[in-house]
Amino acid sequence: MNDIKPKQYFMEHEQMDFETQILLGCCHYGAADAGEILATVERIPSGDFEKWYQEWFAIAERMQGIAEQSASSGNPVSARKAFLRAATYFSASAIFIDGTKDPSRGVPAWKRHLTCWERFCSYMNPTAEKVGIPYEGILMPGYFFRPDKGGCPSATIIFNNGSDGSISGMWTCGVAAALERGYAALVFDAPGQNSMLWLQNIPFRHDWEKVIAPVVDFLLKREDVDPHRIALSGISQGGYWILRVLAFEHRIAAGIADPGVMDVSVSFLRELPQEMRDFLDDGKEKEFNEAMDEGLRYAGDEARQKVEWRMKPYMAKSFYQQFKMVQQYNVRDIIQQIQCPMFIADPDDEQFWPGQSKEVYEALVCPKTIVQFTSREGANWHCEPKARSLYDQRMFDWLATVLPT
């Protein structure tokens, strides 16, 4: 029985503390440095969104300068490592940008992150390939990472990002571990994510199979991909999307959900009072929006920032539309259509979708494995932020049994 309660280690502000833990977890694969993180958070008062932006942006600029200097001096390994850390820190700077005095700085910070990420990719060996995946008349930007296997077709993992993760964050959430084990890896920006949101204003969609089908089509045209050994991994809200996909897309040989998400809307609805739930169910849009505005005025700027940040990728025009929209994001009626083997991560103290990994596991009728990640192991909280190496060991050891390299 778990008798260790979740705690804030660095800040009283829960989300800031959680983001700091995520950054510390990036250290294992070289996307951050513990000393840089700890020195930075010491300068940020808990809950101070402006200071968060300023301090992370400053260290990101400093790290980019180091990377450029290493590159110009002919030191590619140092350049590669520094560009990756710079990308991480630029991305971190924009996390709470909506709560700062100038939210317009968010997209420029994200662009700086992307520049550093692409420089990192260019220093990979083999070089990561920048790709465009055809999707409804446009191209979804992505990056294909190949293990050094002499051009032989590889088992390949599609890493599906979550609701607000950066593209560079996927290095520590699967790509690095996949390459170490001989898998190829594909990461990409889907609707509502990164460049598709910030540059093209394309929002999330619930029917994610229409996003991943073109991704599979793209991979099947590549001679360096084994068409019978493609896996799909989803992190955070990706734990819903990949379940939705696998109910319809049977060309994928294995699925991974970290965590399992049966119904995204639960995290939106659970704090609503019954009166507002009734407004939502009865279609009373005006009353719902007025009640939400009043509640957020009472709760303060921090609560409004959190809600509005989570709404951005949906591009809903009102609170009511947002909450109605997210109710489409569930797989209860289709989960039994999944046929491929599934791995479900179940972390202690899951703060967004508690209990849903077990609910998903019990509903699946395909070959399935659920793995608990505990607080005693330091592997608790959403997506095991402090224990990505432990997660990778367990998940990839399972994957080797169903999709060997």
Summary of the structure (lengths in Angstrom):
residues: 405
radius of gyration: 20.6
end to end distance: 36.5
largest distance: 65.5
contacts: 1359
relative contact order: 0.11
helix: 50%
strand: 14%
